[in-house]
């Protein structure tokens, strides 16, 4: 049976290049300024965002959002869900 694509290749390419800094802020994530170019997440000190490019690096996870926003947000969301379930 042939696979039916849900999204076009172009749509996936655009999604991969999402400005993760703006996306995380829109979700309510908070950052603090560490330099003129970088912001650091207030709960994850190894998560830093470049305000000019929107690329986010999560150094402790070995993950960055450059052309990888889909995987980045899936990992970030999974981590947040695991932390909240552990605190219950």
C-alpha positions as CSV (number, residue, x, y, z in Angstrom):
1,X,0.0,0.0,0.0
2,X,1.5,3.4,-1.0
3,X,2.2,5.9,1.8
4,X,0.0,9.0,1.6
5,X,2.0,12.1,2.5
6,X,0.2,14.2,5.1
7,X,2.5,17.3,4.5
8,X,4.3,18.3,1.4
9,X,8.1,18.3,1.4
10,X,8.0,22.1,1.1
11,X,5.8,22.4,4.2
12,X,8.1,20.1,6.2
13,X,11.2,22.2,5.1
14,X,9.5,25.4,6.2
15,X,8.6,23.8,9.6
16,X,12.2,22.7,10.1
17,X,13.3,26.3,9.8
18,X,10.9,27.7,12.4
19,X,12.3,30.4,14.6
20,X,12.4,28.4,17.8
21,X,13.2,31.3,20.0
22,X,10.0,33.1,19.0
23,X,8.1,29.8,19.2
24,X,9.2,29.0,22.7
25,X,8.4,32.5,23.9
26,X,4.9,32.2,22.3
27,X,4.5,29.0,24.4
28,X,5.3,31.0,27.5
29,X,8.9,29.9,28.0
30,X,11.0,32.6,29.7
31,X,14.5,33.7,28.9
32,X,17.0,36.1,30.4
33,X,19.6,38.1,28.5
34,X,23.2,36.8,28.8
35,X,24.7,39.0,26.0
36,X,23.7,41.3,23.2
37,X,23.1,38.3,21.0
38,X,22.1,35.4,23.3
39,X,19.2,34.7,25.8
40,X,19.3,31.8,28.3
41,X,16.2,29.8,29.4
42,X,15.3,30.5,33.0
43,X,14.8,26.9,33.9
44,X,17.4,25.2,31.7
45,X,20.8,27.0,31.9
46,X,22.2,25.0,29.0
47,X,19.4,26.1,26.6
48,X,20.5,29.3,24.8
49,X,18.9,31.2,22.0
50,X,20.4,33.4,19.4
51,X,18.0,36.4,19.2
52,X,19.1,37.4,15.7
53,X,18.7,34.0,14.0
54,X,16.1,32.3,16.3
55,X,18.3,29.2,16.5
56,X,18.2,27.5,20.0
57,X,20.9,25.3,21.3
58,X,20.3,22.9,24.1
59,X,23.8,22.0,25.0
60,X,23.0,19.4,27.7
61,X,20.9,17.4,25.2
62,X,23.3,17.9,22.3
63,X,20.5,19.4,20.3
64,X,20.0,22.5,18.2
65,X,17.1,23.9,16.2
66,X,19.0,24.9,13.0
67,X,17.0,23.2,10.2
68,X,15.9,20.8,12.9
69,X,13.0,22.6,14.6
70,X,10.6,19.6,14.4
71,X,12.9,17.3,16.3
72,X,13.9,20.0,18.7
73,X,10.4,20.8,19.8
74,X,9.5,17.1,20.1
75,X,12.4,16.6,22.4
76,X,11.8,19.8,24.4
77,X,8.1,18.9,24.9
78,X,8.8,15.3,25.9
79,X,11.4,16.5,28.4
80,X,8.9,19.0,29.9
81,X,6.2,16.4,30.2
82,X,8.6,13.9,31.9
83,X,9.6,16.6,34.4
84,X,6.0,17.5,35.2
85,X,5.0,13.9,35.7
86,X,7.9,13.2,38.0
87,X,7.0,16.1,40.3
88,X,3.5,14.7,40.9
